[in-house]
Amino acid sequence: MRAYTYILRCADGTLYCGWTNDLTARLAAHNSGRGAKYTRGRGPVTLAYSELFGTQGEAMRREAALKRLPRPQKLALIQSQADGELLTIYDADGRPCGDRPRAVVHAQGLFHHVCHLWTAGRWDGTPGLWLQQRAFDRPLYPGGYDLSSTGHIDPGETPEAAVLREAREEIGLDLSPDSLVSGGSYRQRYPRGESGGFDDELAFAFLTRLDGIPAFSPGSEVVGMAFVPLDVFAAAYEGAAPLMGRRADGSRLTIPHENLCCLHDAEWEGVRSALQTLLAPESAK
């Protein structure tokens, strides 16, 4: 049975942690004086934070962990849920086991799902990939070069819907579902660098082909787009040489190898043959 861990904010400003199978009923019980000894006389109480779990045991263990947190950390959790997006987390067998604030997922290295878009095409006859340059104010890999678009999959969202949404939001591409080719899914674990935390993700990869210079319209999280020949990108997995490419305006650029943040070996090996097939001359649409 699903269960919740929650934090209440009492009228005197103190915080109370508990667990329940029914948040609405439990909140009403607290406010009627039947919820817990601590909350009696401290009402009215309001729900400040909650987490959903697949079982009662998980919720009880999380309740115990929350109670051990100092007040500043409890307040940080409350603020992260108020400000940030929720992500569905999964157990070791891939079963969903509740939603958590994004900040919590990254801080605790919880297993979640993301989507990756590989935009490929031929420019002046050369097969290659379009990479985005991340904005310099991004907390993770500022100014680095990544796949065309990447992002989290929202609760209840399919990987396909997520990758189409991220393409619109990040780089202004309005793609159709039939333009996508599935590139498989890949478990990826890596530290989040100076921003702190750890990512444990299942990345759903999708490929699309757009020849020439696509009508990119990058959002605030992207500086611009860069075209890198496929053989140059492939060489990045065999050494640390810089990548020679072109910006969307046609100007040349050199990308230092250390500025690449899209080097996930298993994913590259998984999509490589699909990219070669997609970029074959006879595959042009």
Backbone torsions as a table, in degrees:
resi	resn	phi	psi	omega
1	MET	NA	136.4	178.8
2	ARG	-65.9	149.4	-179.2
3	ALA	-148.2	160.8	-177.0
4	TYR	-120.8	145.1	162.8
5	THR	-105.1	141.7	-174.9
6	TYR	-143.9	160.9	172.5
7	ILE	-125.2	128.5	176.1
8	LEU	-102.7	146.5	171.4
9	ARG	-104.5	117.9	-177.8
10	CYS	-83.8	164.2	-177.7
11	ALA	-62.5	-26.8	179.3
12	ASP	-87.8	6.6	177.2
13	GLY	90.6	-7.3	178.6
14	THR	-78.7	166.4	-177.7
15	LEU	-117.6	145.2	178.7
16	TYR	-129.6	134.0	178.9
17	CYS	-108.5	141.2	177.4
18	GLY	-157.8	-176.1	175.1
19	TRP	-138.2	158.0	-178.7
20	THR	-164.6	162.1	171.7
21	ASN	-92.2	-13.9	-176.0
22	ASP	-142.0	101.9	-176.3
23	LEU	-62.8	-43.5	-177.0
24	THR	-62.4	-47.1	-179.1
25	ALA	-66.8	-38.1	-178.2
26	ARG	-68.8	-39.4	177.8
27	LEU	-62.9	-41.4	178.2
28	ALA	-63.4	-38.3	179.1
29	ALA	-64.4	-42.3	178.1
30	HIS	-61.2	-41.7	-176.5
31	ASN	-76.6	-13.1	176.1
32	SER	-97.7	1.7	179.4
33	GLY	87.8	6.3	-177.9
34	ARG	-106.5	4.3	-173.2
35	GLY	-82.2	-55.0	-178.2
36	ALA	-159.7	153.0	-179.0
37	LYS	-59.1	-38.4	-175.9
38	TYR	-63.5	-38.6	-173.9
39	THR	-83.2	-10.8	177.2
40	ARG	-66.0	128.8	-179.0
41	GLY	82.4	-1.2	178.2
42	ARG	-113.5	14.5	-178.2
43	GLY	-86.2	169.2	0.5
44	PRO	-75.0	150.0	177.3
45	VAL	-105.6	152.5	178.2
46	THR	-126.5	150.1	178.1
47	LEU	-76.7	119.0	-177.7
48	ALA	-102.1	-25.5	-172.6
49	TYR	-163.0	145.6	175.6
50	SER	-152.3	153.4	174.8
51	GLU	-134.2	139.5	-179.5
52	LEU	-101.0	136.7	179.5
53	PHE	-127.2	159.5	-179.8
54	GLY	-77.7	-23.2	-178.4
55	THR	-137.4	160.0	177.8
56	GLN	-64.3	-39.3	-179.2
57	GLY	-60.5	-41.6	178.6
58	GLU	-63.5	-41.7	-180.0
59	ALA	-64.3	-39.3	-179.7
60	MET	-67.4	-39.5	178.0
61	ARG	-66.5	-38.8	178.3
62	ARG	-67.8	-37.0	176.6
63	GLU	-58.3	-45.3	-180.0
64	ALA	-62.1	-38.9	179.3
65	ALA	-67.3	-41.1	179.1
66	LEU	-63.2	-39.1	-178.9
67	LYS	-64.8	-25.8	179.1
68	ARG	-81.0	-14.6	-178.6
69	LEU	-71.3	140.5	172.8
70	PRO	-67.1	158.5	-176.1
71	ARG	-53.4	-44.0	-179.8
72	PRO	-57.9	-35.8	179.3
73	GLN	-72.6	-35.0	174.7
74	LYS	-63.0	-43.6	179.8
75	LEU	-64.1	-36.0	178.0
76	ALA	-64.9	-39.3	176.5
77	LEU	-62.4	-46.0	179.9
78	ILE	-58.7	-44.3	-178.7
79	GLN	-67.5	-37.6	-179.2
80	SER	-64.2	-35.9	178.9
81	GLN	-73.4	-33.9	179.0
82	ALA	-69.4	-35.1	-173.8
83	ASP	-95.1	-30.2	-166.3
84	GLY	-111.4	172.4	179.1
85	GLU	-77.9	157.5	175.4
86	LEU	-98.8	144.4	176.8
87	LEU	-125.1	140.9	174.8
88	THR	-78.1	134.1	176.2
89	ILE	-108.6	160.0	-172.5
90	TYR	-131.3	152.1	177.1
91	ASP	-85.2	-176.4	-175.4
92	ALA	-63.6	-22.0	179.1
93	ASP	-94.6	6.9	177.8
94	GLY	82.6	13.4	179.5
95	ARG	-90.0	135.0	178.6
96	PRO	-64.4	139.5	-178.7
97	CYS	-137.7	37.9	173.0
98	GLY	114.9	170.7	179.5
99	ASP	-110.5	144.2	178.6
100	ARG	-134.4	154.2	173.0
101	PRO	-61.0	146.0	-178.4
102	ARG	-54.6	-42.5	-178.9
103	ALA	-61.5	-36.8	179.3
104	VAL	-69.6	-42.7	-179.7
105	VAL	-57.6	-45.5	-178.7
106	HIS	-73.4	-39.7	-178.1
107	ALA	-64.9	-35.9	-175.9
108	GLN	-99.6	-1.3	179.7
109	GLY	64.4	40.6	-177.8
110	LEU	-79.7	144.1	-176.1
111	PHE	-72.5	124.4	-178.0
112	HIS	-145.4	177.1	-175.1
113	HIS	-111.6	142.7	176.7
114	VAL	-135.3	169.5	177.3
115	CYS	-128.2	146.3	179.6
116	HIS	-127.8	134.5	175.4
117	LEU	-112.3	123.2	173.6
118	TRP	-101.9	105.7	177.1
119	THR	-93.4	114.9	-178.1
120	ALA	-115.1	161.5	177.7
121	GLY	178.5	176.1	175.1
122	ARG	-111.5	126.6	176.9
123	TRP	-118.6	118.5	-174.4
124	ASP	53.4	37.3	177.0
125	GLY	84.8	-8.3	-177.9
126	THR	-92.0	124.5	176.7
127	PRO	-75.8	138.4	-178.7
128	GLY	-166.0	-173.3	-177.7
129	LEU	-123.4	148.4	173.7
130	TRP	-100.5	122.9	177.3
131	LEU	-108.9	148.9	173.2
132	GLN	-96.8	145.4	169.3
133	GLN	-97.4	121.4	-177.4
134	ARG	-69.5	147.0	178.5
135	ALA	-61.0	151.7	-175.6
136	PHE	-76.1	-10.7	177.3
137	ASP	-98.5	8.1	176.9
138	ARG	-71.0	138.4	-178.3
139	PRO	-69.0	-25.3	-178.9
140	LEU	-114.4	124.6	179.4
141	TYR	52.6	54.4	179.1
142	PRO	-60.5	130.1	179.8
143	GLY	76.0	0.2	-179.2
144	GLY	-76.8	166.3	180.0
145	TYR	-104.9	128.0	-173.8
146	ASP	-127.3	178.0	173.5
147	LEU	-59.7	168.8	-173.0
148	SER	-50.6	-48.1	173.1
149	SER	-154.0	146.5	-180.0
150	THR	-144.0	156.8	177.7
151	GLY	177.9	172.1	178.7
152	HIS	-79.2	153.3	174.4
153	ILE	-95.1	121.6	-176.7
154	ASP	-70.0	156.6	176.1
155	PRO	-54.9	129.5	179.3
156	GLY	81.3	-2.3	-177.6
157	GLU	-93.8	142.0	175.7
158	THR	-80.8	155.5	177.0
159	PRO	-56.6	-39.5	-179.7
160	GLU	-64.3	-45.6	178.8
161	ALA	-63.2	-37.0	-179.2
162	ALA	-66.0	-43.5	-177.1
163	VAL	-69.5	-33.3	175.4
164	LEU	-66.9	-41.2	178.6
165	ARG	-64.8	-45.6	-178.9
166	GLU	-63.4	-36.6	178.0
167	ALA	-62.8	-39.7	177.6
168	ARG	-67.4	-46.8	-173.2
169	GLU	-71.7	-41.0	-173.1
170	GLU	-85.8	-43.4	-172.1
171	ILE	-127.6	7.9	173.0
172	GLY	71.5	22.0	177.8
173	LEU	-94.7	126.1	177.7
174	ASP	-102.3	89.2	-175.7
175	LEU	-92.6	155.9	175.1
176	SER	-99.4	153.4	179.8
177	PRO	-56.8	-35.0	-177.4
178	ASP	-76.1	-3.3	175.8
179	SER	-88.1	-5.4	-176.0
180	LEU	-95.2	143.9	172.2
181	VAL	-120.1	127.8	179.8
182	SER	-69.5	134.5	178.2
183	GLY	-110.9	11.0	178.8
184	GLY	92.9	-176.2	179.1
185	SER	-131.8	148.6	-169.4
186	TYR	-143.8	129.7	176.0
187	ARG	-78.8	127.6	-177.2
188	GLN	-133.6	131.1	178.7
189	ARG	-128.9	129.0	-180.0
190	TYR	-162.3	149.6	176.7
191	PRO	-71.4	154.3	-177.4
192	ARG	-93.5	25.6	173.8
193	GLY	61.1	-142.5	-175.6
194	GLU	-67.0	-19.0	179.7
195	SER	-73.7	-14.4	177.7
196	GLY	83.7	161.0	179.1
197	GLY	90.3	-171.9	-174.1
198	PHE	-149.9	138.8	177.3
199	ASP	-104.2	130.3	173.1
200	ASP	-128.2	103.2	-167.9
201	GLU	-127.5	152.2	162.6
202	LEU	-108.1	111.0	-175.8
203	ALA	-95.2	122.2	175.3
204	PHE	-93.8	115.3	-176.0
205	ALA	-95.6	138.9	175.3
206	PHE	-132.8	146.8	179.3
207	LEU	-118.6	147.8	172.0
208	THR	-145.1	151.5	179.9
209	ARG	-113.2	126.0	175.4
210	LEU	-136.8	110.6	-178.0
211	ASP	-83.2	161.0	-178.1
212	GLY	72.5	-144.8	179.2
213	ILE	-108.7	106.1	-179.4
214	PRO	-61.6	159.2	-178.7
215	ALA	-82.7	66.5	179.0
216	PHE	-69.0	145.7	172.7
217	SER	-141.3	79.3	-172.6
218	PRO	-61.0	143.2	175.1
219	GLY	-84.2	-167.5	-173.4
220	SER	-68.7	-18.5	-177.4
221	GLU	-89.7	-0.8	-175.3
222	VAL	-128.8	130.8	178.1
223	VAL	-76.9	-45.1	-177.4
224	GLY	-179.3	-175.9	-176.8
225	MET	-118.0	148.9	-179.7
226	ALA	-134.2	137.8	178.3
227	PHE	-100.1	126.6	-179.9
228	VAL	-123.9	125.0	177.6
229	PRO	-54.9	145.6	-175.1
230	LEU	-60.7	-39.4	-179.2
231	ASP	-69.0	-31.2	176.9
232	VAL	-69.2	-42.4	178.3
233	PHE	-63.3	-42.4	179.9
234	ALA	-61.0	-35.9	-179.2
235	ALA	-66.1	-20.6	179.2
236	ALA	-64.0	-21.7	179.2
237	TYR	-87.0	-4.7	-177.6
238	GLU	-113.1	-5.1	-179.5
239	GLY	-171.9	-171.9	-176.0
240	ALA	-113.5	26.4	-179.3
241	ALA	-71.9	150.2	176.3
242	PRO	-67.2	159.5	-179.9
243	LEU	-102.4	129.0	177.1
244	MET	-96.6	127.7	-178.6
245	GLY	-149.7	-164.6	179.6
246	ARG	-135.9	145.0	171.7
247	ARG	-78.5	168.3	-179.0
248	ALA	-63.2	-22.7	178.1
249	ASP	-84.8	2.9	177.5
250	GLY	94.6	-11.8	-178.8
251	SER	-72.1	149.4	-178.5
252	ARG	-79.5	151.5	174.3
253	LEU	-149.2	157.5	176.3
254	THR	-119.7	125.7	-179.7
255	ILE	-104.3	112.8	176.0
256	PRO	-58.6	142.0	-177.4
257	HIS	-56.0	-37.2	-177.6
258	GLU	-70.5	-10.4	178.3
259	ASN	-89.7	-1.4	176.2
260	LEU	-82.4	131.2	177.3
261	CYS	-124.2	27.8	-178.0
262	CYS	-126.1	26.4	-176.7
263	LEU	-94.5	80.6	175.0
264	HIS	-107.5	106.5	-169.5
265	ASP	-56.8	-47.4	-176.1
266	ALA	-62.8	-40.6	179.8
267	GLU	-65.9	-43.7	179.1
268	TRP	-60.0	-46.0	179.2
269	GLU	-63.4	-31.6	-179.5
270	GLY	-74.0	-34.4	-175.8
271	VAL	-98.0	-10.2	-171.9
272	ARG	-57.9	-50.5	-178.1
273	SER	-67.5	-34.9	178.1
274	ALA	-65.1	-37.5	177.1
275	LEU	-64.8	-42.8	180.0
276	GLN	-62.4	-39.8	177.2
277	THR	-66.8	-43.9	-178.7
278	LEU	-62.8	-34.2	-175.6
279	LEU	-92.5	1.6	176.7
280	ALA	-61.7	143.6	-177.0
281	PRO	-52.8	-36.4	-177.3
282	GLU	-74.5	-7.9	179.3
283	SER	-88.9	-5.4	-178.4
284	ALA	-61.1	139.9	-179.6
285	LYS	-101.3	NA	NA
